[in-house]
Amino acid sequence: MGEQPIFSTRAHVFQIDPNTKKNWVPTSKHAVTVSYFYDSTRNVYRIISLDGSKAIINSTITPNMTFTKTSHKFGQWADSRANTVYGLGFSSEALLSKFAEKFAEFKEAARLAKEKSQEKMELTSSPSQESAPGDLQSPVTPESINGTDERVTPDAESRAHTPSSHTLSSYTPSLHTASSHTSELNAVPFPHSSTSITKHWEAELAALKGNNAKLTAALLESTANVKQWKQQLAAYQDEAERLHTRVTELECVSGQTAGIKTQKTELNQTIEELEAELKAKEEELEKLKEEVENADRLQAQRDSLAQRLQDTQLRNSDLETRLSILEERLENGRMEDESFRKSLRSILELLDGKILELTELRDSLSKLIS
């Protein structure tokens, strides 16, 4: 299924000033869509927001994150991986509360997913510790399972919880102004289909990247195991040859006894077991070759999706250019229409004056005739 949106809302997006670490810097000119995404493959929750084709928020939710309401319409959280603090300004307190509830819900889900991953890691690592010394074990960490390695520093937490009051107070009027501009812009139709297509392909591409990384790690581990198996296979072949030589020597001994026959039988059984084990290793090698071929196919699919994403972005740019041209034509048409109406009013006023003069002339002529 890949990564799918599970909750969306609209808000003004801000980031903390990287220089002062105090003031907010707006990253969107108007309210944009902010969505929670869930990747069922990696069991990861993310907050994503796009302004056109540019990603202004790409934050993976971790159990140590905290969403803080700093006013009745503004909230923020710190992302140590992106080394920044995100801020969201909502049009109502209800939208802020709903977003905060979803943040807490998905944060708890991320915590449970991390605990389950740790349990699985412990279960898989326990048998590996009892295996032979020649086995190769790749290290597994919760971060590698979740695809993240995030730690929140105390400075980041303190900055996330203590924004300047001057900044928050200055945000409220700008929010109302932006909302009024947004209502005016909503009167003009805007094509959203290309943006949604871009989001879809970006999500699919991200899912393929995650799968490709996992397959690459599995392939590296399998390659190491293949080398070890080849060494074991050579050792088994040497042992089999040695055993065959030993059997020949025993058969050449005159006056074979029952003990020698028993030893021969045991050696033959050992040889059969080694041959069966060699056959199993060959089957495992064939499976690994198939996995390598599947990884190559996935890489080709990833390249194809990347090309399709690029084509979609180009079409999106073309649509935006055409929209700008149409808006300019519409404005010119409105100005021409207004000019025509003014000219028509002037003509009507002139005609009214002429008609009045003709009426007066007619009355004068009527009086002269009578």
C-alpha positions as CSV (number, residue, x, y, z in Angstrom):
1,M,0.0,0.0,0.0
2,G,2.9,2.4,0.6
3,E,2.4,5.7,2.4
4,Q,-1.2,7.0,2.6
5,P,-2.7,10.2,4.1
6,I,-4.8,9.5,7.2
7,F,-5.7,13.1,8.4
8,S,-5.6,16.5,6.7
9,T,-6.2,20.1,7.7
10,R,-5.3,23.6,6.6
11,A,-3.0,26.0,8.5
12,H,-0.4,28.7,8.1
13,V,3.1,27.2,8.3
14,F,6.1,28.8,10.2
15,Q,9.6,27.8,11.1
16,I,11.9,29.1,13.8
17,D,14.5,31.6,12.6
18,P,17.8,29.5,12.4
19,N,19.8,32.6,13.3
20,T,18.0,34.1,16.3
21,K,16.1,30.9,17.4
22,K,13.4,33.2,18.6
23,N,11.3,34.7,15.8
24,W,9.0,32.8,13.5
25,V,9.6,32.9,9.7
26,P,6.5,32.1,7.5
27,T,7.2,29.4,4.9
28,S,3.8,29.8,3.1
29,K,2.1,32.9,1.8
30,H,-1.4,31.5,2.7
31,A,-3.0,28.6,4.5
32,V,-1.9,25.2,3.0
33,T,-2.8,21.6,3.5
34,V,-1.0,19.9,6.4
35,S,-1.4,16.1,6.4
36,Y,-0.5,13.1,8.6
37,F,0.8,10.2,6.5
38,Y,1.2,6.5,7.6
39,D,3.7,4.2,6.0
40,S,2.4,0.6,6.7
41,T,5.6,-0.9,5.3
42,R,7.9,0.7,7.9
43,N,5.2,1.5,10.5
44,V,6.1,5.2,10.5
45,Y,4.0,8.3,10.9
46,R,5.0,11.6,9.2
47,I,3.6,15.2,8.9
48,I,3.9,16.5,5.4
49,S,2.9,19.8,3.8
50,L,3.5,21.0,0.3
51,D,3.4,24.6,-1.0
52,G,3.0,23.9,-4.7
53,S,5.6,21.3,-5.5
54,K,7.9,22.4,-2.6
55,A,7.8,20.4,0.7
56,I,7.8,22.9,3.5
57,I,7.1,20.2,6.2
58,N,8.6,16.7,6.2
59,S,8.7,15.6,9.9
60,T,8.7,12.0,11.1
61,I,6.8,11.6,14.4
62,T,8.9,9.9,17.2
63,P,7.9,9.0,20.8
64,N,10.0,11.8,22.3
65,M,8.3,14.6,20.3
66,T,5.9,17.0,22.0
67,F,3.2,19.2,20.4
68,T,2.7,22.4,22.4
69,K,-0.2,24.9,22.2
70,T,1.3,28.3,22.7
71,S,-2.0,30.2,22.1
72,H,-5.6,29.4,21.3
73,K,-4.8,29.2,17.5
74,F,-1.1,28.4,17.4
75,G,0.9,25.3,18.2
76,Q,4.5,24.1,17.6
77,W,6.8,21.0,17.9
78,A,10.6,20.5,17.6
79,D,12.1,18.1,15.0
80,S,15.7,17.3,15.9
81,R,16.3,15.4,12.7
82,A,15.5,18.5,10.6
83,N,17.2,20.7,13.3
84,T,14.2,23.1,13.4
85,V,11.0,24.0,15.2
86,Y,7.7,24.0,13.2
87,G,4.8,26.3,14.0
88,L,1.2,26.1,12.7
89,G,-1.4,28.9,12.8
90,F,-5.0,27.7,12.6
91,S,-8.2,29.7,11.8
92,S,-10.0,28.3,14.9
93,E,-9.2,26.8,18.2
94,A,-11.2,23.6,17.3
95,L,-8.8,22.9,14.4
96,L,-5.8,23.3,16.6
97,S,-7.3,21.0,19.2
98,K,-8.1,18.3,16.6
99,F,-4.5,18.5,15.2
100,A,-3.1,18.2,18.7
101,E,-5.3,15.2,19.4
102,K,-4.1,13.4,16.3
103,F,-0.5,14.3,17.1
104,A,-0.8,12.6,20.5
105,E,-2.6,9.6,19.0
106,F,0.0,9.0,16.3
107,K,2.9,9.7,18.8
108,E,1.5,6.9,21.0
109,A,1.2,4.6,17.9
110,A,4.8,5.3,17.1
111,R,5.8,4.5,20.6
112,L,4.0,1.1,20.5
113,A,5.4,0.4,17.1
114,K,8.9,1.0,18.4
115,E,8.4,-1.3,21.4
116,K,7.1,-4.0,19.1
117,S,10.1,-3.6,16.9
118,Q,12.4,-3.9,20.0
119,E,10.6,-7.0,21.1
120,K,11.1,-8.5,17.6
121,M,14.7,-7.5,17.6
122,E,15.2,-9.3,21.0
123,L,13.5,-12.4,19.8
124,T,15.6,-12.5,16.6
125,S,18.8,-11.8,18.4
126,S,18.4,-14.5,21.0
127,P,18.7,-17.5,18.6
128,S,21.6,-15.8,16.8
129,Q,23.7,-15.7,20.0
130,E,23.4,-19.5,20.2
131,S,24.4,-20.1,16.6
132,A,27.9,-21.2,15.4
133,P,30.7,-18.8,15.6
134,G,31.0,-18.8,11.8
135,D,27.5,-17.3,11.3
136,L,27.4,-13.6,10.3
137,Q,24.8,-11.5,12.1
138,S,24.0,-8.0,11.0
139,P,23.2,-5.5,13.8
140,V,19.6,-4.5,14.1
141,T,18.5,-1.4,15.9
142,P,15.1,0.2,16.4
143,E,16.2,3.2,14.4
144,S,17.0,1.0,11.4
145,I,13.6,-0.6,11.7
146,N,11.7,2.7,11.8
147,G,13.9,4.4,9.3
148,T,14.9,7.2,11.7
149,D,17.5,8.0,14.3
150,E,16.2,11.0,16.2
151,R,17.2,12.5,19.5
152,V,15.8,15.7,21.0
153,T,18.3,17.8,22.8
154,P,17.3,19.8,25.9
155,D,18.0,23.0,24.0
156,A,15.6,22.0,21.2
157,E,12.9,21.1,23.8
158,S,13.3,24.4,25.6
159,R,13.2,26.4,22.4
160,A,10.1,24.5,21.3
161,H,8.3,25.3,24.6
162,T,9.4,29.0,25.1
163,P,8.6,31.1,22.0
164,S,8.6,34.9,22.5
165,S,5.3,36.4,23.5
166,H,5.9,39.3,21.1
167,T,6.1,36.9,18.1
168,L,2.9,35.1,19.1
169,S,1.0,38.3,19.7
170,S,2.1,39.7,16.3
171,Y,0.9,36.5,14.6
172,T,-2.8,37.0,15.3
173,P,-3.5,40.0,13.1
174,S,-1.4,38.6,10.3
175,L,-3.4,35.4,10.5
176,H,-6.7,37.3,10.0
177,T,-5.2,39.3,7.1
178,A,-4.0,36.1,5.4
179,S,-7.4,34.5,6.0
180,S,-9.1,37.5,4.2
181,H,-6.7,37.2,1.3
182,T,-7.4,33.4,1.2
183,S,-11.1,33.9,1.0
184,E,-10.6,36.3,-2.0
185,L,-8.3,33.8,-3.7
186,N,-10.8,31.0,-3.2
187,A,-13.2,32.9,-5.6
188,V,-10.8,32.0,-8.5
189,P,-10.8,28.4,-9.5
190,F,-7.5,26.6,-9.1
191,P,-6.6,23.1,-10.5
192,H,-5.7,20.8,-7.6
193,S,-5.4,17.6,-9.6
194,S,-1.8,18.0,-10.6
195,T,-0.8,18.7,-7.0
196,S,-2.6,15.6,-5.7
197,I,-0.9,13.5,-8.4
198,T,2.5,14.9,-7.4
199,K,1.8,14.0,-3.7
200,H,0.7,10.5,-4.7
201,W,3.8,9.7,-6.8
202,E,6.1,11.3,-4.1
203,A,4.6,8.9,-1.5
204,E,4.9,5.9,-3.8
205,L,8.6,6.9,-4.6
206,A,9.3,7.2,-0.8
207,A,7.8,3.8,-0.2
208,L,9.9,2.3,-3.0
209,K,13.1,3.9,-1.6
210,G,12.4,2.3,1.8
211,N,11.8,-1.1,0.2
212,N,14.9,-0.7,-1.9
213,A,17.0,0.1,1.1
214,K,15.7,-3.0,2.9
215,L,16.4,-5.2,-0.1
216,T,19.9,-3.8,-0.4
217,A,20.7,-4.5,3.3
218,A,19.3,-8.0,2.9
219,L,21.3,-8.5,-0.3
220,L,24.6,-7.4,1.5
221,E,23.9,-9.8,4.3
222,S,23.0,-12.6,1.9
223,T,26.3,-12.0,0.0
224,A,28.3,-12.4,3.2
225,N,26.4,-15.6,4.0
226,V,27.1,-16.9,0.4
227,K,30.8,-16.4,1.0
228,Q,30.6,-18.3,4.2
229,W,28.6,-21.1,2.7
230,K,31.1,-21.4,-0.1
231,Q,33.9,-21.8,2.4
232,Q,31.8,-24.4,4.3
233,L,31.0,-26.1,0.9
234,A,34.7,-26.4,0.1
235,A,35.4,-27.8,3.6
236,Y,32.6,-30.3,3.2
237,Q,34.0,-31.4,-0.2
238,D,37.4,-31.9,1.3
239,E,35.9,-33.9,4.1
240,A,34.0,-36.0,1.7
241,E,37.1,-36.7,-0.4
242,R,39.0,-37.6,2.7
243,L,36.2,-40.0,3.8
244,H,36.1,-41.6,0.4
245,T,39.9,-42.1,0.6
246,R,39.5,-43.6,4.1
247,V,36.8,-46.0,2.8
248,T,39.0,-47.2,0.0
249,E,41.9,-47.8,2.4
250,L,39.6,-49.8,4.7
251,E,38.3,-51.9,1.8
252,C,41.9,-52.7,0.8
253,V,42.7,-54.0,4.3
254,S,42.8,-57.8,4.2
255,G,40.6,-59.6,6.6
256,Q,37.9,-57.1,6.9
257,T,36.1,-57.3,10.2
258,A,32.5,-56.5,11.2
259,G,33.8,-53.3,12.9
260,I,35.3,-52.1,9.7
261,K,32.0,-52.7,7.9
262,T,30.1,-50.8,10.5
263,Q,32.6,-47.9,10.2
264,K,32.1,-48.0,6.4
265,T,28.4,-47.8,6.8
266,E,28.6,-44.8,9.2
267,L,31.0,-43.1,6.8
268,N,28.6,-43.6,3.9
269,Q,25.8,-42.2,6.0
270,T,27.9,-39.1,6.8
271,I,28.7,-38.7,3.1
272,E,24.9,-38.8,2.3
273,E,24.2,-36.3,5.0
274,L,26.9,-34.0,3.6
275,E,25.5,-34.3,0.1
276,A,22.0,-33.5,1.3
277,E,23.3,-30.4,3.1
278,L,25.2,-29.3,0.0
279,K,22.0,-29.7,-2.0
280,A,20.1,-27.5,0.5
281,K,22.8,-24.9,0.3
282,E,22.6,-24.9,-3.5
283,E,18.8,-24.3,-3.3
284,E,19.4,-21.4,-0.9
285,L,21.9,-19.9,-3.4
286,E,19.2,-20.1,-6.1
287,K,16.8,-18.3,-3.9
288,L,19.3,-15.5,-3.3
289,K,19.8,-15.1,-7.0
290,E,16.1,-14.7,-7.4
291,E,16.1,-12.0,-4.7
292,V,18.9,-10.2,-6.5
293,E,16.8,-10.2,-9.7
294,N,13.8,-8.9,-7.8
295,A,15.9,-6.1,-6.4
296,D,17.0,-5.1,-10.0
297,R,13.3,-5.1,-11.1
298,L,12.4,-2.8,-8.1
299,Q,15.2,-0.5,-9.1
300,A,13.9,-0.2,-12.6
301,Q,10.4,0.5,-11.2
302,R,11.9,3.2,-9.0
303,D,13.6,4.8,-11.9
304,S,10.4,4.7,-13.9
305,L,8.4,6.3,-11.1
306,A,11.1,9.0,-10.7
307,Q,10.7,9.8,-14.4
308,R,6.9,10.0,-14.1
309,L,7.2,12.2,-11.1
310,Q,9.4,14.6,-13.1
311,D,7.0,14.6,-16.0
312,T,4.1,15.4,-13.6
313,Q,6.1,18.3,-12.1
314,L,6.7,19.7,-15.6
315,R,3.0,19.4,-16.4
316,N,2.2,21.1,-13.1
317,S,4.5,24.0,-14.0
318,D,2.9,24.3,-17.4
319,L,-0.6,24.4,-15.8
320,E,0.5,27.1,-13.5
321,T,1.8,29.2,-16.4
322,R,-1.4,28.7,-18.3
323,L,-3.4,29.7,-15.2
324,S,-1.4,32.9,-14.9
325,I,-2.0,33.8,-18.5
326,L,-5.7,33.1,-18.1
327,E,-5.9,35.3,-15.0
328,E,-4.1,38.1,-16.9
329,R,-6.6,37.8,-19.8
330,L,-9.5,37.8,-17.4
331,E,-8.2,41.0,-15.8
332,N,-7.7,42.7,-19.2
333,G,-11.2,41.6,-20.2
334,R,-12.7,43.1,-17.0
335,M,-10.8,46.4,-17.7
336,E,-12.1,46.5,-21.3
337,D,-15.6,45.8,-20.1
338,E,-15.5,48.6,-17.6
339,S,-14.2,51.0,-20.2
340,F,-16.9,50.0,-22.6
341,R,-19.6,50.5,-19.9
342,K,-18.2,54.0,-19.2
343,S,-18.3,54.9,-22.9
344,L,-21.9,53.5,-23.1
345,R,-23.0,55.7,-20.2
346,S,-21.5,58.8,-21.8
347,I,-23.4,58.0,-25.1
348,L,-26.6,57.5,-23.2
349,E,-26.2,60.8,-21.3
350,L,-25.5,62.5,-24.6
351,L,-28.6,60.9,-26.2
352,D,-30.8,62.0,-23.2
353,G,-29.6,65.6,-23.7
354,K,-30.4,65.5,-27.4
355,I,-33.8,64.0,-26.8
356,L,-34.5,66.7,-24.3
357,E,-33.5,69.4,-26.8
358,L,-35.7,67.8,-29.5
359,T,-38.6,67.7,-27.1
360,E,-38.2,71.4,-26.3
361,L,-37.9,72.2,-30.0
362,R,-41.1,70.2,-30.7
363,D,-43.0,72.1,-28.0
364,S,-41.8,75.4,-29.5
365,L,-42.9,74.4,-33.0
366,S,-46.2,73.3,-31.7
367,K,-46.7,76.7,-30.0
368,L,-45.8,78.5,-33.2
369,I,-48.2,76.4,-35.3
370,S,-51.1,76.9,-32.9
